[in-house]
Amino acid sequence: MLSERYLKIEEVVKVTSYSRAQIYRLMKSGEFPSSYRLSKNRVAWKETEIRNWSENRKSTTLMVELDRSQKLLKEVWG
């Protein structure tokens, strides 16, 4: 079994394009994967969890945009 790769906050910021503060706010609200305490002064996130979250977020955003487009077309074309 391959060992899990963990991402530091800087890497999570880069992958998600969110600020540190936004990541922690989303975590607190349950909308973002939780971090793991690796040592007394170090936390990190599982790369697979962050990648999966990111992909799901993109899919959800795409579906919302598609729904908005369909509603607009119905308004315009009846």
MMTF fields as JSON, N, C-alpha, C and O atoms, coordinates in Angstrom:
{
  "mmtfVersion": "1.0.0",
  "mmtfProducer": "UNKNOWN",
  "numBonds": 311,
  "numAtoms": 312,
  "numGroups": 78,
  "numChains": 1,
  "numModels": 1,
  "chainsPerModel": [1],
  "groupsPerChain": [78],
  "chainIdList": ["A"],
  "bondAtomList": [4, 2, 8, 6, 12, 10, 16, 14, 20, 18, 24, 22, 28, 26, 32, 30, 36, 34, 40, 38, 44, 42, 48, 46, 52, 50, 56, 54, 60, 58, 64, 62, 68, 66, 72, 70, 76, 74, 80, 78, 84, 82, 88, 86, 92, 90, 96, 94, 100, 98, 104, 102, 108, 106, 112, 110, 116, 114, 120, 118, 124, 122, 128, 126, 132, 130, 136, 134, 140, 138, 144, 142, 148, 146, 152, 150, 156, 154, 160, 158, 164, 162, 168, 166, 172, 170, 176, 174, 180, 178, 184, 182, 188, 186, 192, 190, 196, 194, 200, 198, 204, 202, 208, 206, 212, 210, 216, 214, 220, 218, 224, 222, 228, 226, 232, 230, 236, 234, 240, 238, 244, 242, 248, 246, 252, 250, 256, 254, 260, 258, 264, 262, 268, 266, 272, 270, 276, 274, 280, 278, 284, 282, 288, 286, 292, 290, 296, 294, 300, 298, 304, 302, 308, 306],
  "bondOrderList": [1, 1, 1, 1, 1, 1, 1, 1, 1, 1, 1, 1, 1, 1, 1, 1, 1, 1, 1, 1, 1, 1, 1, 1, 1, 1, 1, 1, 1, 1, 1, 1, 1, 1, 1, 1, 1, 1, 1, 1, 1, 1, 1, 1, 1, 1, 1, 1, 1, 1, 1, 1, 1, 1, 1, 1, 1, 1, 1, 1, 1, 1, 1, 1, 1, 1, 1, 1, 1, 1, 1, 1, 1, 1, 1, 1, 1],
  "groupList": [{"groupName": "MET", "atomNameList": ["N", "CA", "C", "O"], "elementList": ["N", "C", "C", "O"], "formalChargeList": [0, 0, 0, 0], "bondAtomList": [1, 0, 2, 1, 3, 2], "bondOrderList": [1, 1, 2], "singleLetterCode": "M", "chemCompType": "L-PEPTIDE LINKING"}, {"groupName": "LEU", "atomNameList": ["N", "CA", "C", "O"], "elementList": ["N", "C", "C", "O"], "formalChargeList": [0, 0, 0, 0], "bondAtomList": [1, 0, 2, 1, 3, 2], "bondOrderList": [1, 1, 2], "singleLetterCode": "L", "chemCompType": "L-PEPTIDE LINKING"}, {"groupName": "SER", "atomNameList": ["N", "CA", "C", "O"], "elementList": ["N", "C", "C", "O"], "formalChargeList": [0, 0, 0, 0], "bondAtomList": [1, 0, 2, 1, 3, 2], "bondOrderList": [1, 1, 2], "singleLetterCode": "S", "chemCompType": "L-PEPTIDE LINKING"}, {"groupName": "GLU", "atomNameList": ["N", "CA", "C", "O"], "elementList": ["N", "C", "C", "O"], "formalChargeList": [0, 0, 0, 0], "bondAtomList": [1, 0, 2, 1, 3, 2], "bondOrderList": [1, 1, 2], "singleLetterCode": "E", "chemCompType": "L-PEPTIDE LINKING"}, {"groupName": "ARG", "atomNameList": ["N", "CA", "C", "O"], "elementList": ["N", "C", "C", "O"], "formalChargeList": [0, 0, 0, 0], "bondAtomList": [1, 0, 2, 1, 3, 2], "bondOrderList": [1, 1, 2], "singleLetterCode": "R", "chemCompType": "L-PEPTIDE LINKING"}, {"groupName": "TYR", "atomNameList": ["N", "CA", "C", "O"], "elementList": ["N", "C", "C", "O"], "formalChargeList": [0, 0, 0, 0], "bondAtomList": [1, 0, 2, 1, 3, 2], "bondOrderList": [1, 1, 2], "singleLetterCode": "Y", "chemCompType": "L-PEPTIDE LINKING"}, {"groupName": "LYS", "atomNameList": ["N", "CA", "C", "O"], "elementList": ["N", "C", "C", "O"], "formalChargeList": [0, 0, 0, 0], "bondAtomList": [1, 0, 2, 1, 3, 2], "bondOrderList": [1, 1, 2], "singleLetterCode": "K", "chemCompType": "L-PEPTIDE LINKING"}, {"groupName": "ILE", "atomNameList": ["N", "CA", "C", "O"], "elementList": ["N", "C", "C", "O"], "formalChargeList": [0, 0, 0, 0], "bondAtomList": [1, 0, 2, 1, 3, 2], "bondOrderList": [1, 1, 2], "singleLetterCode": "I", "chemCompType": "L-PEPTIDE LINKING"}, {"groupName": "VAL", "atomNameList": ["N", "CA", "C", "O"], "elementList": ["N", "C", "C", "O"], "formalChargeList": [0, 0, 0, 0], "bondAtomList": [1, 0, 2, 1, 3, 2], "bondOrderList": [1, 1, 2], "singleLetterCode": "V", "chemCompType": "L-PEPTIDE LINKING"}, {"groupName": "THR", "atomNameList": ["N", "CA", "C", "O"], "elementList": ["N", "C", "C", "O"], "formalChargeList": [0, 0, 0, 0], "bondAtomList": [1, 0, 2, 1, 3, 2], "bondOrderList": [1, 1, 2], "singleLetterCode": "T", "chemCompType": "L-PEPTIDE LINKING"}, {"groupName": "ALA", "atomNameList": ["N", "CA", "C", "O"], "elementList": ["N", "C", "C", "O"], "formalChargeList": [0, 0, 0, 0], "bondAtomList": [1, 0, 2, 1, 3, 2], "bondOrderList": [1, 1, 2], "singleLetterCode": "A", "chemCompType": "L-PEPTIDE LINKING"}, {"groupName": "GLN", "atomNameList": ["N", "CA", "C", "O"], "elementList": ["N", "C", "C", "O"], "formalChargeList": [0, 0, 0, 0], "bondAtomList": [1, 0, 2, 1, 3, 2], "bondOrderList": [1, 1, 2], "singleLetterCode": "Q", "chemCompType": "L-PEPTIDE LINKING"}, {"groupName": "GLY", "atomNameList": ["N", "CA", "C", "O"], "elementList": ["N", "C", "C", "O"], "formalChargeList": [0, 0, 0, 0], "bondAtomList": [1, 0, 2, 1, 3, 2], "bondOrderList": [1, 1, 2], "singleLetterCode": "G", "chemCompType": "PEPTIDE LINKING"}, {"groupName": "PHE", "atomNameList": ["N", "CA", "C", "O"], "elementList": ["N", "C", "C", "O"], "formalChargeList": [0, 0, 0, 0], "bondAtomList": [1, 0, 2, 1, 3, 2], "bondOrderList": [1, 1, 2], "singleLetterCode": "F", "chemCompType": "L-PEPTIDE LINKING"}, {"groupName": "PRO", "atomNameList": ["N", "CA", "C", "O"], "elementList": ["N", "C", "C", "O"], "formalChargeList": [0, 0, 0, 0], "bondAtomList": [1, 0, 2, 1, 3, 2], "bondOrderList": [1, 1, 2], "singleLetterCode": "P", "chemCompType": "L-PEPTIDE LINKING"}, {"groupName": "ASN", "atomNameList": ["N", "CA", "C", "O"], "elementList": ["N", "C", "C", "O"], "formalChargeList": [0, 0, 0, 0], "bondAtomList": [1, 0, 2, 1, 3, 2], "bondOrderList": [1, 1, 2], "singleLetterCode": "N", "chemCompType": "L-PEPTIDE LINKING"}, {"groupName": "TRP", "atomNameList": ["N", "CA", "C", "O"], "elementList": ["N", "C", "C", "O"], "formalChargeList": [0, 0, 0, 0], "bondAtomList": [1, 0, 2, 1, 3, 2], "bondOrderList": [1, 1, 2], "singleLetterCode": "W", "chemCompType": "L-PEPTIDE LINKING"}, {"groupName": "ASP", "atomNameList": ["N", "CA", "C", "O"], "elementList": ["N", "C", "C", "O"], "formalChargeList": [0, 0, 0, 0], "bondAtomList": [1, 0, 2, 1, 3, 2], "bondOrderList": [1, 1, 2], "singleLetterCode": "D", "chemCompType": "L-PEPTIDE LINKING"}],
  "groupTypeList": [0, 1, 2, 3, 4, 5, 1, 6, 7, 3, 3, 8, 8, 6, 8, 9, 2, 5, 2, 4, 10, 11, 7, 5, 4, 1, 0, 6, 2, 12, 3, 13, 14, 2, 2, 5, 4, 1, 2, 6, 15, 4, 8, 10, 16, 6, 3, 9, 3, 7, 4, 15, 16, 2, 3, 15, 4, 6, 2, 9, 9, 1, 0, 8, 3, 1, 17, 4, 2, 11, 6, 1, 1, 6, 3, 8, 16, 12],
  "groupIdList": [1, 2, 3, 4, 5, 6, 7, 8, 9, 10, 11, 12, 13, 14, 15, 16, 17, 18, 19, 20, 21, 22, 23, 24, 25, 26, 27, 28, 29, 30, 31, 32, 33, 34, 35, 36, 37, 38, 39, 40, 41, 42, 43, 44, 45, 46, 47, 48, 49, 50, 51, 52, 53, 54, 55, 56, 57, 58, 59, 60, 61, 62, 63, 64, 65, 66, 67, 68, 69, 70, 71, 72, 73, 74, 75, 76, 77, 78],
  "secStructList": [7, 7, 7, 7, 7, 3, 3, 7, 2, 2, 2, 2, 2, 2, 2, 2, 7, 7, 7, 2, 2, 2, 2, 2, 2, 2, 2, 2, 6, 6, 1, 1, 7, 7, 7, 3, 3, 3, 3, 6, 6, 3, 3, 3, 3, 3, 2, 2, 2, 2, 2, 2, 2, 2, 2, 2, 2, 2, 2, 2, 2, 2, 2, 2, 2, 2, 2, 2, 2, 2, 2, 2, 2, 2, 2, 2, 2, 7],
  "xCoordList": [0.84, 0.0, 0.878, 1.845, 0.533, 1.284, 0.925, -0.22, 1.906, 1.622, 0.928, 1.172, 0.081, -0.683, 0.234, 1.075, 0.072, 0.829, 0.009, -1.198, 0.679, 0.039, 0.498, 1.654, -0.423, -0.134, -0.086, -0.934, 0.913, 0.993, -0.012, -0.519, -0.29, -1.277, -0.929, -1.823, 0.334, 0.746, 0.357, -0.047, 0.48, 0.117, -1.397, -1.891, -2.13, -3.592, -4.086, -5.014, -3.476, -3.812, -3.594, -4.428, -2.493, -2.17, -3.166, -3.601, -3.526, -4.444, -5.854, -6.519, -6.313, -7.703, -7.902, -9.018, -6.851, -6.919, -7.689, -8.156, -7.824, -8.44, -7.353, -6.244, -7.686, -6.743, -6.735, -7.62, -5.723, -5.651, -6.906, -7.498, -7.297, -8.474, -9.725, -10.527, -9.895, -11.076, -11.074, -12.123, -9.921, -9.812, -10.25, -11.028, -9.762, -10.13, -11.608, -12.239, -12.166, -13.602, -14.433, -15.398, -14.056, -14.777, -14.645, -15.6, -13.467, -13.258, -14.189, -14.832, -14.252, -15.069, -16.55, -17.278, -16.989, -18.399, -18.684, -19.831, -17.637, -17.824, -17.855, -18.21, -17.485, -17.518, -16.174, -16.048, -15.177, -13.825, -13.236, -13.529, -12.414, -11.809, -11.019, -10.363, -11.094, -10.363, -8.876, -8.457, -8.102, -6.644, -6.313, -7.138, -5.098, -4.594, -3.399, -2.517, -3.364, -2.228, -1.121, -1.273, -0.018, 1.115, 2.116, 2.825, 2.169, 3.023, 2.453, 1.423, 3.111, 2.624, 2.414, 1.445, 3.303, 3.26, 2.995, 3.273, 2.465, 2.293, 0.976, 0.662, 0.2, -1.008, -0.882, -0.144, -1.612, -1.582, -2.888, -3.662, -3.117, -4.316, -3.911, -2.866, -4.752, -4.491, -4.723, -5.755, -3.741, -3.823, -5.058, -5.735, -5.36, -6.518, -7.82, -8.707, -7.939, -9.153, -9.297, -10.399, -8.184, -8.214, -8.522, -9.323, -7.903, -8.167, -9.62, -10.262, -10.145, -11.544, -12.49, -13.457, -12.211, -13.033, -13.025, -14.069, -11.854, -11.708, -12.502, -13.188, -12.413, -13.144, -14.65, -15.394, -15.106, -16.533, -17.026, -18.14, -16.201, -16.551, -16.716, -17.641, -15.812, -15.902, -17.173, -17.84, -17.518, -18.725, -19.967, -20.876, -20.017, -21.16, -21.307, -22.414, -20.199, -20.228, -20.721, -21.507, -20.264, -20.676, -22.179, -22.848, -22.715, -24.14, -24.974, -26.028, -24.524, -25.234, -25.25, -26.281, -24.118, -24.041, -24.929, -25.58, -24.964, -25.808, -27.274, -28.047, -27.662, -29.034, -29.413, -30.51, -28.514, -28.779, -28.955, -29.83, -28.119, -28.197, -29.519, -30.139, -29.946, -31.215, -32.386, -33.301, -32.374, -33.441, -33.469, -34.54, -32.295, -32.212, -32.765, -33.496, -32.422, -32.932, -34.451, -35.111, -35.011, -36.474, -37.117, -38.172, -36.475, -37.018, -36.987, -37.931, -35.911, -35.749, -36.629, -37.283, -36.658, -37.331, -38.695, -39.406, -39.057, -40.392, -40.508, -41.575],
  "yCoordList": [-1.196, 0.0, 1.25, 1.341, 2.2, 3.446, 4.327, 4.346, 5.044, 5.942, 7.204, 7.66, 7.739, 8.942, 10.158, 10.297, 11.032, 12.278, 13.35, 13.473, 14.118, 15.202, 16.541, 16.701, 17.503, 18.838, 19.855, 19.853, 20.716, 21.832, 22.895, 22.859, 23.824, 24.867, 25.636, 25.988, 25.895, 26.628, 25.859, 26.457, 24.539, 23.715, 23.665, 23.653, 23.636, 23.63, 24.949, 24.962, 26.041, 27.359, 27.355, 27.86, 26.794, 26.754, 25.899, 26.295, 24.746, 23.824, 24.407, 24.284, 25.039, 25.506, 26.943, 27.328, 27.731, 29.172, 29.941, 31.051, 29.367, 30.04, 30.544, 30.01, 31.578, 32.077, 31.131, 30.288, 31.283, 30.482, 30.688, 29.736, 31.953, 32.266, 31.599, 31.056, 31.635, 31.019, 29.507, 28.916, 28.886, 27.441, 27.098, 26.165, 27.836, 27.561, 27.852, 27.148, 28.885, 29.164, 28.017, 27.572, 27.544, 26.429, 25.155, 24.388, 24.937, 23.776, 23.855, 22.871, 25.026, 25.221, 24.977, 24.465, 25.344, 25.163, 23.756, 23.42, 22.94, 21.576, 21.442, 20.386, 22.507, 22.508, 22.183, 22.215, 21.872, 21.611, 20.468, 20.35, 19.626, 18.516, 18.999, 20.04, 18.237, 18.567, 18.304, 17.461, 19.044, 18.827, 17.719, 17.337, 17.221, 16.181, 16.733, 17.352, 16.516, 16.957, 15.921, 14.771, 16.329, 15.433, 15.489, 14.518, 16.617, 16.781, 17.946, 18.514, 18.291, 19.369, 20.676, 21.392, 20.983, 22.264, 22.128, 23.056, 20.992, 20.797, 20.112, 19.056, 20.745, 20.129, 20.052, 20.818, 19.118, 18.955, 18.302, 17.817, 18.296, 17.709, 16.573, 16.627, 15.542, 14.445, 14.952, 15.547, 14.698, 15.182, 14.641, 15.38, 13.362, 12.772, 13.45, 13.655, 13.794, 14.462, 15.855, 16.274, 16.565, 17.911, 17.83, 18.615, 16.904, 16.742, 16.351, 16.894, 15.415, 14.999, 16.157, 16.37, 16.907, 18.061, 19.068, 19.595, 19.32, 20.28, 19.844, 20.66, 18.577, 18.063, 18.132, 18.511, 17.773, 17.845, 19.282, 19.552, 20.197, 21.621, 22.128, 22.885, 21.705, 22.107, 21.57, 22.284, 20.313, 19.701, 20.425, 20.678, 20.764, 21.463, 22.843, 23.257, 23.552, 24.881, 24.805, 25.647, 23.803, 23.623, 23.362, 23.898, 22.545, 22.238, 23.48, 23.681, 24.306, 25.54, 26.473, 27.066, 26.603, 27.471, 26.942, 27.726, 25.636, 25.029, 25.297, 25.621, 25.165, 25.427, 26.881, 27.16, 27.805, 29.23, 29.504, 30.272, 28.872, 29.058, 28.534, 29.165, 27.387, 26.817, 27.713, 27.895, 28.276, 29.178, 30.432, 30.906, 30.963, 32.153, 31.86, 32.676, 30.707, 30.329, 30.224, 30.656, 29.659, 29.552, 30.919, 31.142, 31.857, 33.216, 33.905, 34.602, 33.708, 34.386, 33.747, 34.46, 32.414, 31.715, 31.156, 30.601, 31.302, 30.879, 29.464, 28.972],
  "zCoordList": [0.0, 0.0, 0.0, 0.756, -0.847, -0.914, 0.276, 0.727, 0.77, 1.892, 1.379, 0.262, 2.207, 1.871, 1.886, 2.774, 0.908, 0.877, 1.591, 1.378, 2.434, 3.174, 2.621, 2.23, 2.594, 2.081, 3.218, 4.111, 3.166, 4.107, 3.67, 2.549, 4.553, 4.268, 2.992, 2.222, 2.765, 1.56, 0.298, -0.7, 0.346, -0.809, -0.989, -2.116, 0.116, 0.052, -0.533, -1.341, -0.132, -0.682, -2.196, -2.948, -2.63, -4.053, -4.838, -5.919, -4.31, -4.989, -5.069, -6.098, -3.989, -3.914, -4.374, -4.722, -4.381, -4.674, -3.601, -3.855, -2.415, -1.282, -0.349, -0.318, 0.409, 1.411, 2.603, 2.75, 3.452, 4.687, 5.528, 6.038, 5.661, 6.477, 5.925, 6.685, 4.611, 3.993, 4.198, 4.454, 4.089, 4.312, 5.729, 5.929, 6.702, 8.089, 8.362, 9.15, 7.717, 7.87, 7.296, 7.917, 6.111, 5.493, 6.332, 6.46, 6.895, 7.767, 8.975, 9.341, 9.584, 10.78, 10.49, 11.341, 9.294, 8.927, 8.39, 8.096, 8.266, 7.788, 6.276, 5.751, 5.57, 4.109, 3.47, 2.246, 4.28, 3.782, 4.602, 5.792, 3.985, 4.733, 5.947, 5.903, 7.016, 8.24, 8.068, 7.274, 8.829, 8.834, 9.829, 10.659, 9.726, 10.622, 11.378, 10.783, 12.667, 13.472, 13.308, 13.721, 12.708, 12.482, 13.624, 13.887, 14.293, 15.472, 16.279, 15.916, 17.347, 18.212, 17.448, 17.7, 16.531, 15.812, 14.319, 13.56, 13.886, 12.447, 12.14, 12.687, 11.239, 10.722, 9.206, 8.586, 8.63, 7.179, 6.741, 7.566, 5.454, 4.872, 3.945, 3.297, 3.891, 2.964, 1.541, 1.229, 0.702, -0.679, -1.383, -2.097, -1.191, -1.868, -1.45, -2.279, -0.18, 0.295, -0.31, -0.663, -0.428, -1.013, -2.507, -3.013, -3.208, -4.653, -4.9, -5.799, -4.111, -4.252, -3.965, -4.695, -2.9, -2.562, -3.716, -4.1, -4.251, -5.34, -6.572, -7.187, -6.93, -8.088, -7.858, -8.763, -6.668, -6.357, -6.395, -6.844, -5.925, -5.922, -7.354, -7.648, -8.246, -9.653, -10.286, -11.034, -9.998, -10.545, -10.074, -10.864, -8.792, -8.229, -8.857, -9.201, -9.006, -9.611, -11.049, -11.483, -11.785, -13.176, -13.263, -14.147, -12.357, -12.366, -12.05, -12.653, -11.126, -10.787, -11.991, -12.304, -12.662, -13.842, -14.968, -15.66, -15.156, -16.18, -15.873, -16.774, -14.61, -14.201, -14.458, -14.941, -14.138, -14.39, -15.883, -16.283, -16.696, -18.146, -18.689, -19.545, -18.193, -18.653, -18.28, -19.083, -17.074, -16.645, -17.519, -17.898, -17.835, -18.681, -20.072, -20.634, -20.627, -21.948, -21.932, -22.878, -20.873, -20.776, -20.716, -21.31, -19.984, -19.896, -21.257, -21.631, -21.983, -23.273, -24.341, -25.102, -24.413, -25.493, -25.102, -25.94, -23.831, -23.393, -23.22, -22.855]
}
